[in-house]
């Protein structure tokens, strides 16, 4: 049974599985990438973002990991015993160009540099938000909306990944089930709810990035499953609903897989959503 805290989060998700359908507060702008554009490595619809203030120091970039281009197996195949949701199907081949992805989710410390340079706006300060809390500099920055995530990536001469780039980084060319292989997720490899409560029993909280090195991809990309959902550049639902990938600290093992996705309100600033950048 889902916890009361888990049920409260239904309001953030949009139209997937048991998640409630929300009326979106705003439309995307012209040129937003819809499902037909989702496989493009250079996504449409990138909005203009603030440039770094003159003379401002650039943030210490999260180390990026090179991901080879080419075809890979994406999506969920119910024939493999998965409880696939409609947005995950059909399973099939996708192709992306080569790119490089942040090794970890963007941290509070890295995002702070962008705020201090005047190129980013502060995250929300609320329950379970990491901004403004002592000892959270190495936690993923959360409580940021889609535009804030895009602005930060632009500050670093980067962008959000498309959902297919994100899945390629997580699954590799062979289309493994998860970043670490085909074994299901548990608290040895990801920050999730294994049955003992959110965040591996720690409650409604994130962990420092890189806390589960056993969950890395062969290339060394960390935290792709659990901890916080990650904004992508891809929009579905007629370009109104950005896709988030990877699950969060409240996700349970059956849904904590690399093909799983949700569609979120772009103005939502949930404590269970963060991001990483690509170039």
N, C-alpha and C positions, 0 to 999 in steps of 0.2 A: 504494500500500500504506500502511495506517495505521502510524504510528510506535508504538514500544513504549509511550511515554507515553500515546498516544491509547487503546491497548487497555486500559491500566490503569483508564481512566475508565469503562469499561463497567459496573463495579460500582455506579456511582451512578445510572444511568438505569433506568427501569422500563418494560419492555414496549413498546418502539417500535422498529420496523425491526430492525436488527441488534443493538440493545441488549439486554442480558440481562434476564430477568425476575427480580426479587428478591422474597423474602418480606418484607413490611413489618413493621417492629418494633412498630408500634402502629396502632390504628384512629383515625379522626377522631372527634371528639365528636359529640353529637347536633346535628342541624340543619345538617350540612355540605352544601355545594352539590354536587350531582352533575351529570351531563351535562344533565339537563333544566333545571337552574337556571343553566347557564353563561352565558346571555345577559342575566341580570339585572344592572342597573347597581349595585344595592345588594346585594352578595352575602350569602347566608346563611352561617351558620357562623362569624361573626367572633367570636373569643374575647376574653375580657376581658384587658386589658393594663395594665401599671403606669402610673399617672399620673405626670406630672412631679413631682419633689420640690418642696415648697413653697419658693417664692422662686428656683427654678432658672431660669436663662436658657434660653429656647427656642433651638434651633439655627437658624442662618441657613438658612432653607428654600431648597432648590434651587428656582430659579425655575420656576413652573408655567406650562404652555402650555394655553390653552383649546382644547378639541376639540368641534366641533359635534356634536350628537346627530343621530340619523337612521339610515337603512338604509345598509349597505355590503356589498360582496361579500367574503365570508370563505371560508376553506378553499382547497383545492388542486384544480385541474381537470386531470386527465391529458390531456384533449383539447387543452390548451395546450402539451403537450410536457413537462410536469413529471413527475418520478419521484415521484409522490405516495405518501405513507405512509398506512396506514389511518386513523390518528387525524386526518389533515388533510382527510378526505373525509366527506361530499360537499361540494362547493363550493356556496354559495348565499347568500341574503341573510340578514343578521343586523341587528338594530336595537338601539341603545343610546341612553340619554339623554345629554345634554351633560355633560361632566366636564372637569377640568383635570388634566394629568399633568406630573410632574417633567420638566424639560428634559433632565436627565442622570440616570444612575444615582446612587444615594446614595453619597456619598464617605466615605472613612475619617474625614475631618475632621468631617463632619456627624454621623456615627454616634457619634463620640467624645463629642460634647456630650450625647447621650442616655445614654451609659454613665456619664459624670461626674455626671449628674443622678440616677442611680440608677434610671432607667426602662428601661434596656437592659442586657443581659448582654454581656460581651466576646465577640467572635468567637474562633474557634480560632486558635492560633498554630502553624502547621505549614508544610510545604513549599508554596511558592507562595501562601500566605496574606499579605494585605497588612497586617494588623494587627500592629503592633510593628516594622515595617520602616521605616527612615529613608527619607524622600523619597516616601512613598506617600500623603500626606494627600489628594491630588487624584485618587487612583486609586479605582475603585469598591470599596466594602467587600465583601469576599467571605468565605467560610468561616463564613457564618451560616445557620441553618436557617430553616424557614418561620415558626415562632413568633417567632423573633427579628426577622425582617423585619416581621411584623405588629405587634409591640410598638413598633418604631421608628416605623412609620407612625402608630400611635395616638398616640404622643408628640407628633407634629406635627399632631394633629387631622385625620388622613387615614387611608387604608387602602391595601391592595394593590389593583391593578386586577384586574377579571375578565379572563379570557383574551380575551374579545371586545372589551373596552375597549382592551386592549393592541393587538389587531390593528387596531382602528379607527384608533388613533393612528398605527400604522405604515403603513397602506394607504390611508387617506383614504376618502372617500365613493365614489370611482371604483374602488376595489379594485385599485390598482396592485400589482405584484408585490413591490416593496420600498419602503422609505421614500423613496428618491430617485427612484423611477420603476420602469420595467420591466427595466432593464439588470441583468445578474447582478452579484453581489457580487464585489469584489476589494479589494486593500489600499489603494486610493485612497479607498474609502468606508467600510471596516470593518476591525476588527482580527480577523483570521482566519488560516487556513492556506491560502494561495493556491497552494501547491506548494513553497514555499521553507522550510517549517517553521512551527511554531505561532507565533502572534502576529506574522505577517508576517516571520518569520525571527528574531524576538527570543527565542523559546523559550517555556517555560511561565510566562508572565507576562501581566499586564494592562497597559494603557496608561492614562494620565490620561484622565478623562472629557473629551469634546469634542475628542479628538485627530483626528477625521475629520469636519470640518465639511461636507465634500462629501457625506456620507452623511445629512444632516439631511432631515427632512420639509419640505414647503413651509411648515408652521407653525413650524419651527425646533426640533423635538424631535430630540435627538442620541442616537447610540449604541444605537439599537434593534436593530441587527444586529451580532453579534460582541462581543468583549471579554468579557462574562460573560452567561450565561443569566440570566433574570429571573423570580423567583418571581411567580406570580399568585394571586389569591384562589380560583380555580376548582379544584375537586377532581374527579377522575374515578375510575374503578375503585371504584364504590360508596362514594365519598367518602373514599378512603384515599390517593389519590395526587395531590398538587398539580401543576398544570401549570406548566411553565417555558417561556418563549418567548425567541426572539431569537438563539440560538446563542452560541458562546463563542470564545475565542482559538484553539481547536483546530479549529473548524468549517471545512469545506471548501465552496467556492462552490456546488456543487449543492444542499447542504442549508441554506445561509445565505439563507433567504427568509422573508418575514413570516408565511407560513402554517405554517411548520415548528414542531413542538412536541415536547416529551418530558414524561413523567410521572416525578417524582422522589420518593424517600423523604422525607417531611416532616422527619425528624430528620437528614438528610444535611447536612453542612457542607462541600461541595466548594469548592475554590479557583476553580472556573469558574462559580459561581453568585452573583449579587447580586440587586438589586431596585431598584425606584423606586416612588413612591407617587402616589396620585390623590386628588382631592377633588371 
